């Protein structure tokens, strides 16, 4: 899971995305050397009845979280069993907690989003469509539920059209997205994610849809929609990065300008991170392992810290002693040109990166190979780039 820079997700969502949906290949890439340290998992926790009160589901969620805290000690067989049972357990838990009267509206919305995501994966479009119709038919529809169901249904329709290779249906859905994303705040907030779905289906259609929403949103009288349109410029730039050269600039903690040209001819991992980002810290051992293995062959890493707290960043850099350079966004933005404007590009804005860690692999020719290189995927790509390294 990546940590969202500007918003926080509930623990339940974090767990199921981080653990249940993590690919087996990623977990298998980090075998436990200490066999004695293996942990057991109580699989009875995943047998969740659907006739209890809300307090039961809150407690069951906490129990599952506690059990998963030993995740680093689970072997692959245990993980496979967790993968098989956790989605159904969360389907029940998220459904009940989405109706928790003691929870905040945002918490209920997050649980309902998870519930509908799991429901769509299990039962498909028809179920979501029926739920949406039933909610709209109520004398007082729950606006949050209508919005969430509409968005999940729309995403499922895109997936179905792509599976059927129905170009006409995809085009119609793209047209619908342009209209809804520039008239509905809820759809506007999801517009970039939908455009990325279209990119996966049809790159040309995805880029075109980005452009159409950006242009139309820029003329909106709704300030929220207008801001979303502006942010999508960076999102589109990021979505188009593979096969293109990327901009990278700024100052390190000593105030020295990074020389991006000096990395030409190397395979470089560009790593957007923060010292407070737990998932990034979980990636560090993998980075160090691959750096040690491939550095002499021509692999390097350069990090871009989004930390505002320079003291914390300096303390982390001093303690970690990573063998690669780190650029500070904060220091870079404080550096002004002759006009009193920031001298360097705010790269997290330029590329629309609002979730970290974000790891981008750049080839020897300076062109981006992939934009989400984490876990085992980094080692796979480096093996391709350096086939002679054993």
ZAFIDREN-27404 format. One record per residue (C-alpha): residue number from 1; x, y negated, z negated. Coordinates in nm, 3 decimals. Each point is the difference from the previous one (the first is absolute). Layout:
R | k | c1 | c2 | c3
R | NUM | X | Y | Z
...
***
This chain:
R | k | c1 | c2 | c3
R | 1 | 0.000 | 0.000 | 0.000
R | 2 | 0.110 | -0.354 | 0.059
R | 3 | -0.060 | -0.269 | -0.261
R | 4 | -0.226 | -0.282 | 0.118
R | 5 | 0.181 | -0.327 | -0.060
R | 6 | -0.303 | -0.225 | -0.046
R | 7 | -0.259 | 0.238 | -0.148
R | 8 | 0.001 | 0.295 | -0.238
R | 9 | -0.173 | 0.332 | 0.064
R | 10 | -0.152 | 0.212 | -0.275
R | 11 | 0.194 | 0.297 | -0.129
R | 12 | -0.244 | 0.247 | 0.146
R | 13 | 0.052 | -0.125 | 0.353
R | 14 | 0.374 | -0.009 | -0.049
R | 15 | 0.015 | 0.357 | -0.118
R | 16 | -0.199 | 0.159 | 0.277
R | 17 | 0.182 | -0.193 | 0.272
R | 18 | 0.343 | 0.051 | -0.150
R | 19 | -0.032 | 0.362 | -0.107
R | 20 | -0.283 | 0.180 | 0.176
R | 21 | 0.072 | -0.150 | 0.339
R | 22 | 0.378 | 0.016 | -0.015
R | 23 | 0.118 | 0.233 | 0.273
R | 24 | 0.134 | 0.340 | -0.106
R | 25 | 0.311 | -0.064 | 0.210
R | 26 | 0.079 | -0.307 | -0.208
R | 27 | -0.028 | 0.191 | -0.322
R | 28 | 0.192 | 0.298 | 0.136
R | 29 | 0.286 | -0.234 | 0.087
R | 30 | 0.062 | -0.055 | -0.371
R | 31 | 0.032 | 0.352 | -0.150
R | 32 | 0.039 | 0.031 | -0.374
R | 33 | 0.350 | 0.120 | -0.077
R | 34 | -0.075 | 0.058 | -0.368
R | 35 | -0.231 | 0.300 | 0.007
R | 36 | -0.044 | -0.018 | -0.378
R | 37 | -0.150 | -0.347 | 0.035
R | 38 | -0.299 | 0.116 | 0.203
R | 39 | -0.335 | -0.113 | -0.139
R | 40 | -0.337 | 0.175 | -0.005
R | 41 | -0.321 | -0.167 | 0.116
R | 42 | -0.338 | 0.073 | -0.160
R | 43 | -0.208 | 0.072 | 0.308
R | 44 | -0.318 | 0.018 | -0.209
R | 45 | 0.017 | -0.382 | 0.002
R | 46 | -0.091 | 0.008 | 0.369
R | 47 | -0.326 | 0.187 | -0.066
R | 48 | -0.215 | -0.311 | -0.052
R | 49 | -0.374 | 0.046 | -0.066
R | 50 | -0.239 | -0.258 | 0.141
R | 51 | -0.251 | -0.020 | -0.288
R | 52 | 0.196 | -0.177 | -0.276
R | 53 | -0.013 | -0.356 | -0.131
R | 54 | 0.239 | -0.275 | 0.111
R | 55 | 0.216 | 0.039 | -0.311
R | 56 | 0.080 | 0.359 | 0.103
R | 57 | 0.131 | -0.113 | 0.340
R | 58 | 0.209 | -0.278 | -0.147
R | 59 | 0.157 | 0.253 | -0.236
R | 60 | 0.049 | 0.258 | 0.276
R | 61 | 0.173 | -0.262 | 0.216
R | 62 | 0.238 | -0.080 | -0.286
R | 63 | 0.070 | 0.370 | -0.055
R | 64 | 0.084 | 0.052 | 0.368
R | 65 | 0.227 | -0.305 | -0.002
R | 66 | 0.179 | 0.133 | -0.306
R | 67 | 0.043 | 0.342 | 0.159
R | 68 | 0.138 | -0.153 | 0.317
R | 69 | 0.255 | -0.201 | -0.195
R | 70 | 0.216 | 0.316 | 0.020
R | 71 | -0.024 | -0.005 | 0.380
R | 72 | 0.378 | -0.011 | 0.052
R | 73 | 0.024 | 0.345 | -0.159
R | 74 | -0.267 | 0.175 | 0.208
R | 75 | 0.117 | 0.255 | 0.252
R | 76 | -0.137 | 0.015 | 0.354
R | 77 | -0.253 | 0.274 | -0.074
R | 78 | -0.146 | -0.207 | -0.283
R | 79 | -0.017 | -0.304 | 0.226
R | 80 | -0.184 | 0.195 | 0.268
R | 81 | -0.263 | 0.106 | -0.251
R | 82 | -0.036 | -0.356 | -0.127
R | 83 | -0.042 | -0.120 | 0.358
R | 84 | -0.279 | 0.250 | 0.048
R | 85 | -0.195 | -0.089 | -0.313
R | 86 | 0.062 | -0.366 | -0.077
R | 87 | -0.212 | -0.154 | 0.279
R | 88 | -0.317 | 0.180 | -0.112
R | 89 | 0.066 | -0.095 | -0.361
R | 90 | 0.044 | -0.364 | 0.093
R | 91 | -0.308 | 0.011 | 0.219
R | 92 | -0.214 | 0.065 | -0.308
R | 93 | 0.197 | -0.226 | -0.234
R | 94 | 0.007 | -0.298 | 0.236
R | 95 | -0.369 | 0.036 | 0.074
R | 96 | -0.094 | -0.009 | -0.367
R | 97 | 0.242 | -0.278 | -0.094
R | 98 | -0.128 | -0.216 | 0.286
R | 99 | -0.322 | -0.018 | -0.204
R | 100 | 0.171 | -0.073 | -0.333
R | 101 | -0.192 | -0.293 | -0.159
R | 102 | 0.296 | -0.086 | -0.221
R | 103 | 0.243 | -0.035 | 0.291
R | 104 | 0.066 | -0.326 | 0.181
R | 105 | -0.148 | -0.052 | 0.349
R | 106 | 0.348 | 0.035 | 0.153
R | 107 | 0.061 | 0.329 | -0.180
R | 108 | -0.336 | 0.138 | 0.111
R | 109 | 0.075 | -0.110 | 0.357
R | 110 | 0.339 | 0.174 | -0.004
R | 111 | -0.152 | 0.323 | -0.128
R | 112 | -0.277 | -0.020 | 0.259
R | 113 | 0.254 | -0.057 | 0.279
R | 114 | 0.185 | 0.313 | -0.109
R | 115 | -0.325 | 0.193 | -0.026
R | 116 | -0.112 | -0.094 | 0.351
R | 117 | 0.346 | 0.071 | 0.143
R | 118 | -0.004 | 0.350 | -0.141
R | 119 | -0.361 | 0.049 | 0.104
R | 120 | 0.073 | -0.106 | 0.356
R | 121 | 0.296 | 0.237 | 0.017
R | 122 | -0.214 | 0.288 | -0.124
R | 123 | -0.341 | -0.060 | 0.162
R | 124 | 0.050 | -0.252 | 0.282
R | 125 | -0.190 | -0.287 | 0.156
R | 126 | -0.353 | 0.129 | -0.047
R | 127 | 0.026 | 0.002 | -0.378
R | 128 | 0.138 | -0.355 | -0.017
R | 129 | -0.263 | -0.121 | 0.244
R | 130 | -0.278 | 0.153 | -0.210
R | 131 | 0.140 | -0.155 | -0.319
R | 132 | 0.020 | -0.340 | 0.167
R | 133 | -0.359 | 0.020 | 0.126
R | 134 | -0.122 | 0.104 | -0.345
R | 135 | 0.184 | -0.287 | -0.169
R | 136 | -0.133 | -0.257 | 0.246
R | 137 | -0.354 | 0.133 | -0.048
R | 138 | 0.004 | -0.074 | -0.374
R | 139 | -0.199 | -0.299 | -0.124
R | 140 | 0.325 | -0.143 | -0.136
R | 141 | 0.293 | 0.149 | 0.194
R | 142 | 0.340 | -0.004 | -0.168
R | 143 | 0.201 | -0.233 | 0.223
R | 144 | 0.330 | 0.160 | -0.103
R | 145 | -0.122 | 0.346 | 0.098
R | 146 | -0.139 | -0.123 | 0.329
R | 147 | 0.334 | -0.163 | 0.084
R | 148 | 0.211 | 0.301 | -0.100
R | 149 | -0.222 | 0.246 | 0.184
R | 150 | -0.007 | -0.218 | 0.313
R | 151 | 0.379 | -0.018 | 0.007
R | 152 | 0.055 | 0.371 | -0.067
R | 153 | -0.259 | 0.089 | 0.263
R | 154 | 0.166 | -0.228 | 0.252
R | 155 | 0.344 | 0.155 | -0.065
R | 156 | -0.146 | 0.349 | 0.036
R | 157 | -0.160 | -0.095 | 0.331
R | 158 | 0.338 | -0.117 | 0.132
R | 159 | 0.155 | 0.333 | -0.099
R | 160 | -0.280 | 0.196 | 0.164
R | 161 | 0.023 | -0.200 | 0.324
R | 162 | 0.373 | 0.057 | 0.009
R | 163 | -0.038 | 0.374 | -0.063
R | 164 | -0.242 | 0.017 | 0.294
R | 165 | 0.232 | -0.212 | 0.219
R | 166 | -0.298 | -0.230 | 0.063
R | 167 | 0.159 | -0.318 | 0.134
R | 168 | -0.338 | -0.165 | 0.057
R | 169 | -0.105 | 0.057 | -0.362
R | 170 | 0.333 | -0.134 | -0.127
R | 171 | -0.041 | -0.313 | 0.211
R | 172 | -0.353 | -0.052 | -0.136
R | 173 | 0.124 | 0.042 | -0.356
R | 174 | 0.281 | -0.250 | 0.063
R | 175 | -0.256 | -0.252 | 0.127
R | 176 | -0.211 | 0.062 | -0.310
R | 177 | 0.302 | -0.050 | -0.225
R | 178 | 0.082 | -0.338 | 0.155
R | 179 | -0.354 | -0.117 | -0.073
R | 180 | -0.027 | 0.142 | -0.352
R | 181 | 0.353 | -0.099 | -0.111
R | 182 | -0.065 | -0.362 | 0.092
R | 183 | -0.343 | -0.022 | -0.168
R | 184 | 0.037 | 0.226 | -0.306
R | 185 | 0.260 | -0.065 | -0.268
R | 186 | 0.003 | 0.366 | -0.097
R | 187 | 0.073 | 0.111 | 0.355
R | 188 | 0.251 | -0.282 | 0.039
R | 189 | 0.199 | 0.137 | -0.295
R | 190 | 0.017 | 0.340 | 0.170
R | 191 | 0.058 | -0.129 | 0.353
R | 192 | 0.375 | 0.066 | 0.009
R | 193 | -0.046 | 0.358 | -0.115
R | 194 | -0.263 | 0.057 | 0.268
R | 195 | 0.224 | -0.151 | 0.266
R | 196 | 0.273 | 0.239 | -0.107
R | 197 | -0.245 | 0.287 | 0.044
R | 198 | -0.067 | -0.120 | 0.352
R | 199 | 0.375 | -0.021 | 0.060
R | 200 | 0.032 | 0.367 | -0.091
R | 201 | -0.275 | 0.080 | 0.250
R | 202 | 0.093 | -0.240 | 0.281
R | 203 | 0.293 | -0.238 | -0.049
R | 204 | -0.116 | -0.249 | 0.262
R | 205 | -0.351 | -0.012 | -0.146
R | 206 | 0.138 | -0.045 | -0.352
R | 207 | 0.222 | -0.294 | 0.094
R | 208 | -0.280 | -0.158 | 0.200
R | 209 | -0.237 | 0.033 | -0.297
R | 210 | 0.255 | -0.164 | -0.228
R | 211 | 0.021 | -0.295 | 0.240
R | 212 | -0.375 | -0.038 | 0.038
R | 213 | -0.060 | -0.005 | -0.376
R | 214 | 0.289 | -0.240 | -0.063
R | 215 | -0.131 | -0.240 | 0.264
R | 216 | -0.363 | 0.012 | -0.115
R | 217 | 0.080 | -0.010 | -0.372
R | 218 | 0.215 | -0.310 | 0.048
R | 219 | -0.316 | -0.186 | 0.102
R | 220 | -0.213 | 0.127 | -0.290
R | 221 | -0.152 | -0.247 | -0.244
R | 222 | 0.036 | 0.263 | -0.272
R | 223 | 0.338 | -0.069 | -0.163
R | 224 | 0.041 | 0.361 | -0.116
R | 225 | -0.048 | 0.136 | 0.350
R | 226 | 0.229 | -0.270 | 0.137
R | 227 | 0.279 | 0.094 | -0.243
R | 228 | -0.041 | 0.368 | 0.082
R | 229 | 0.039 | -0.085 | 0.369
R | 230 | 0.321 | -0.189 | -0.075
R | 231 | 0.140 | 0.293 | -0.200
R | 232 | -0.076 | 0.236 | 0.288
R | 233 | 0.264 | -0.171 | 0.214
R | 234 | 0.266 | 0.162 | -0.220
R | 235 | -0.192 | 0.327 | -0.015
R | 236 | -0.007 | 0.019 | 0.379
R | 237 | 0.371 | -0.082 | 0.016
R | 238 | 0.072 | 0.287 | -0.239
R | 239 | -0.231 | 0.238 | 0.187
R | 240 | 0.194 | -0.078 | 0.319
R | 241 | 0.347 | 0.048 | -0.149
R | 242 | 0.080 | 0.352 | 0.119
R | 243 | 0.224 | -0.027 | 0.305
R | 244 | 0.066 | -0.370 | -0.063
R | 245 | 0.278 | -0.188 | -0.177
R | 246 | -0.087 | -0.145 | -0.339
R | 247 | 0.084 | -0.328 | -0.166
R | 248 | 0.202 | 0.032 | -0.319
R | 249 | 0.158 | -0.296 | -0.180
R | 250 | 0.051 | -0.160 | -0.340
R | 251 | 0.236 | -0.031 | -0.294
R | 252 | 0.140 | 0.263 | -0.232
R | 253 | 0.025 | -0.056 | -0.376
R | 254 | 0.335 | -0.172 | 0.044
R | 255 | -0.160 | -0.249 | 0.235
R | 256 | 0.174 | 0.144 | 0.306
R | 257 | -0.187 | 0.023 | 0.329
R | 258 | -0.060 | 0.351 | 0.123
R | 259 | 0.166 | 0.069 | 0.335
R | 260 | -0.262 | 0.210 | 0.176
R | 261 | 0.211 | 0.021 | 0.316
R | 262 | 0.270 | 0.184 | -0.194
R | 263 | -0.238 | 0.295 | -0.034
R | 264 | -0.027 | 0.045 | 0.375
R | 265 | 0.130 | 0.342 | 0.101
R | 266 | -0.114 | 0.155 | -0.329
R | 267 | -0.319 | 0.177 | -0.098
R | 268 | -0.148 | -0.226 | -0.269
R | 269 | -0.275 | 0.048 | -0.254
R | 270 | -0.168 | -0.334 | -0.077
R | 271 | -0.159 | 0.038 | -0.339
R | 272 | -0.264 | -0.242 | -0.138
R | 273 | -0.018 | 0.053 | -0.377
R | 274 | -0.035 | -0.153 | -0.348
R | 275 | 0.160 | 0.094 | -0.329
R | 276 | -0.343 | 0.049 | -0.159
R | 277 | -0.114 | 0.245 | 0.271
R | 278 | -0.021 | 0.351 | -0.147
R | 279 | -0.042 | 0.180 | 0.335
R | 280 | 0.317 | -0.173 | 0.127
R | 281 | 0.195 | 0.123 | -0.303
R | 282 | -0.121 | 0.348 | 0.086
R | 283 | 0.152 | -0.040 | 0.349
R | 284 | 0.343 | -0.116 | -0.119
R | 285 | 0.153 | 0.349 | -0.056
R | 286 | -0.097 | 0.095 | 0.356
R | 287 | 0.157 | -0.322 | 0.134
R | 288 | 0.322 | 0.061 | -0.188
R | 289 | 0.017 | 0.363 | 0.117
R | 290 | -0.041 | -0.096 | 0.366
R | 291 | 0.234 | -0.297 | -0.030
R | 292 | 0.273 | 0.225 | -0.137
R | 293 | -0.055 | 0.260 | 0.270
R | 294 | -0.023 | -0.226 | 0.307
R | 295 | 0.174 | -0.327 | -0.085
R | 296 | 0.338 | 0.094 | 0.145
R | 297 | -0.174 | 0.109 | 0.319
R | 298 | -0.157 | -0.344 | 0.044
R | 299 | -0.303 | -0.023 | -0.231
R | 300 | -0.063 | -0.302 | -0.219
R | 301 | -0.273 | -0.151 | -0.215
R | 302 | -0.095 | -0.362 | -0.057
R | 303 | -0.267 | -0.087 | -0.255
R | 304 | -0.240 | -0.296 | -0.009
R | 305 | -0.119 | -0.079 | -0.351
R | 306 | -0.335 | -0.176 | -0.047
R | 307 | 0.074 | -0.060 | -0.370
R | 308 | -0.077 | -0.348 | -0.129
R | 309 | 0.195 | 0.069 | -0.320
R | 310 | 0.361 | -0.044 | 0.108
R | 311 | 0.133 | 0.090 | -0.345
R | 312 | -0.175 | 0.337 | 0.016
R | 313 | 0.129 | 0.059 | 0.351
R | 314 | 0.357 | -0.089 | -0.096
R | 315 | -0.020 | 0.226 | -0.303
R | 316 | -0.128 | 0.287 | 0.213
R | 317 | 0.271 | -0.049 | 0.264
R | 318 | 0.270 | -0.010 | -0.267
R | 319 | -0.119 | 0.321 | -0.163
R | 320 | -0.081 | 0.197 | 0.316
R | 321 | 0.320 | -0.090 | 0.190
R | 322 | -0.159 | 0.106 | 0.328
R | 323 | 0.258 | 0.027 | 0.280
R | 324 | -0.203 | -0.220 | 0.237
R | 325 | -0.093 | -0.368 | 0.027
R | 326 | -0.319 | -0.156 | -0.136
R | 327 | -0.161 | -0.315 | 0.134
R | 328 | -0.212 | -0.203 | -0.241
R | 329 | -0.320 | -0.148 | 0.142
R | 330 | -0.013 | -0.245 | -0.293
R | 331 | 0.352 | -0.135 | 0.058
R | 332 | -0.057 | -0.010 | 0.375
R | 333 | -0.319 | -0.204 | -0.033
R | 334 | 0.169 | -0.246 | -0.234
R | 335 | 0.261 | -0.080 | 0.267
R | 336 | -0.118 | -0.301 | 0.203
R | 337 | 0.098 | -0.136 | 0.341
R | 338 | 0.054 | -0.366 | 0.095
R | 339 | -0.376 | -0.054 | 0.017
R | 340 | -0.055 | 0.131 | -0.351
R | 341 | -0.162 | 0.318 | 0.131
R | 342 | 0.102 | 0.358 | -0.090
R | 343 | 0.311 | 0.085 | 0.199
R | 344 | -0.079 | 0.369 | 0.025
R | 345 | -0.305 | 0.193 | 0.108
R | 346 | -0.218 | 0.147 | -0.274
R | 347 | 0.024 | 0.351 | 0.139
R | 348 | -0.281 | 0.151 | -0.206
R | 349 | -0.238 | -0.259 | 0.147
R | 350 | 0.155 | 0.013 | 0.347
R | 351 | -0.069 | 0.373 | 0.017
R | 352 | -0.320 | -0.003 | -0.204
R | 353 | 0.149 | 0.231 | -0.263
R | 354 | -0.211 | -0.012 | -0.316
R | 355 | 0.070 | 0.352 | -0.122
R | 356 | 0.330 | 0.141 | -0.117
R | 357 | 0.217 | 0.192 | 0.034
R | 358 | 0.009 | -0.049 | 0.375
R | 359 | 0.291 | 0.174 | 0.169
R | 360 | 0.085 | -0.068 | 0.362
R | 361 | 0.263 | 0.194 | 0.194
R | 362 | 0.191 | -0.192 | 0.267
R | 363 | 0.209 | 0.176 | 0.266
R | 364 | 0.353 | -0.072 | 0.118
R | 365 | -0.141 | -0.212 | 0.282
R | 366 | -0.174 | -0.228 | -0.250
R | 367 | -0.348 | 0.131 | 0.085
R | 368 | -0.240 | 0.137 | -0.259
R | 369 | -0.039 | 0.379 | -0.005
R | 370 | -0.276 | 0.027 | -0.262
R | 371 | -0.164 | -0.237 | -0.248
R | 372 | -0.093 | 0.234 | -0.285
R | 373 | 0.300 | 0.215 | -0.082
R | 374 | -0.027 | 0.153 | -0.344
R | 375 | 0.075 | 0.327 | -0.171
R | 376 | 0.097 | 0.289 | 0.224
R | 377 | -0.070 | -0.203 | 0.315
R | 378 | 0.315 | -0.207 | -0.051
R | 379 | 0.218 | 0.311 | -0.006
R | 380 | -0.176 | 0.143 | 0.307
R | 381 | 0.064 | -0.313 | 0.205
R | 382 | 0.361 | -0.036 | -0.116
R | 383 | 0.065 | 0.361 | 0.099
R | 384 | -0.124 | -0.088 | 0.349
R | 385 | 0.218 | -0.312 | 0.013
R | 386 | 0.310 | 0.178 | -0.133
R | 387 | -0.021 | 0.361 | 0.125
R | 388 | 0.370 | 0.063 | -0.065
R | 389 | -0.029 | -0.070 | -0.373
R | 390 | -0.048 | 0.323 | -0.192
***
